[in-house]
Amino acid sequence: MRRVEILLILSFLVPAGRAEESDPPGTEVLVIEVGNTAPMTQAAGATVLCDDPTVAAPEYTADGNAIVLRGLKPGSTLCGVWLVRQTPGGLHRVRVVPAPSDAGPPPL
């Protein structure tokens, strides 16, 4: 029975680590809990753009020296980093998941 539980847990974790089939090659997966942030870039003059800014949105750190991505609501969006002179700096499939306290009671 323990083996079945482990396999079930792994089956839920594996999809979170892979980009979607329609994503361009090299897309990295980033998982963020609602309300939390993840670092995106410290490059001066960089821009971060997300397809769905209601799921995740970029913001500057308190010192203004880096850009982070804040998870706003559960969902998935593509976010790209653009460096100076319109140079691509990376593409991320961002999955925002509920925070543990937002997840509700555990199943019975």
C-alpha positions in Angstrom: 0.0 0.0 0.0 2.9 2.4 0.8 4.2 1.9 -2.7 0.9 3.0 -4.2 0.8 6.1 -2.1 4.3 7.0 -3.3 3.4 6.5 -6.9 0.3 8.6 -6.6 2.3 11.4 -5.0 4.9 11.2 -7.8 2.3 11.3 -10.5 1.1 14.6 -9.2 4.6 16.0 -8.9 6.0 15.0 -12.3 3.6 17.2 -14.5 4.5 20.3 -12.4 8.2 19.9 -13.5 7.6 19.8 -17.2 6.7 22.5 -19.7 3.6 22.1 -21.7 3.9 20.5 -25.1 3.0 23.8 -26.9 5.8 25.7 -25.1 8.9 26.5 -27.1 11.9 24.2 -26.5 14.0 25.4 -23.6 11.1 26.7 -21.6 11.8 26.3 -17.8 9.1 25.5 -15.3 8.7 27.7 -12.2 6.2 26.8 -9.5 5.2 29.6 -7.0 2.7 29.5 -4.2 0.1 32.3 -4.2 1.5 35.4 -2.4 5.1 34.2 -2.7 7.8 35.4 -5.1 10.6 33.8 -7.1 13.7 35.6 -8.5 13.7 36.3 -12.2 16.7 38.5 -13.0 19.2 41.0 -11.7 20.1 42.3 -15.1 20.0 46.1 -15.3 17.4 47.3 -17.8 15.6 43.9 -18.0 11.9 43.5 -18.5 9.6 40.6 -17.5 6.4 40.0 -19.4 3.7 37.5 -18.5 0.9 36.3 -20.8 -1.6 36.4 -18.0 -0.7 39.1 -15.4 -3.6 38.0 -13.2 -1.8 34.7 -12.4 1.7 36.1 -11.9 3.2 39.6 -12.2 6.7 41.0 -12.0 7.8 43.5 -9.4 11.0 45.0 -8.2 12.7 43.9 -5.0 12.6 46.4 -2.1 16.2 47.6 -3.0 15.2 47.9 -6.7 18.2 45.8 -7.8 16.3 42.8 -9.0 13.0 41.7 -10.5 10.9 38.9 -8.9 7.7 37.3 -10.0 4.8 37.2 -7.5 2.2 34.5 -7.6 -1.3 36.2 -7.6 -3.8 33.3 -8.1 -3.7 29.6 -9.0 -3.1 29.0 -12.7 -0.5 28.9 -15.4 1.1 31.5 -17.6 4.2 32.0 -19.8 6.6 34.7 -18.6 9.6 35.9 -20.6 12.6 37.8 -19.6 13.9 40.4 -22.0 17.4 41.9 -21.5 18.6 45.2 -23.0 18.5 45.6 -26.7 15.5 43.2 -27.0 17.7 40.2 -26.2 15.7 37.2 -24.9 16.8 36.2 -21.4 14.7 33.1 -20.8 11.2 31.8 -21.0 9.3 30.3 -18.0 6.1 28.3 -17.7 4.9 29.6 -14.4 2.5 27.5 -12.4 1.0 29.3 -9.4 -0.3 26.9 -6.8 -2.5 27.6 -3.7 -0.6 28.3 -0.5 -0.9 25.5 2.0 -3.3 27.5 4.1 -5.4 28.3 1.0 -5.6 24.6 0.0 -8.5 23.9 2.4 -8.8 20.9 4.7 -7.0 17.6 3.7 -9.1 15.0 2.0 -10.6 12.3 4.2 
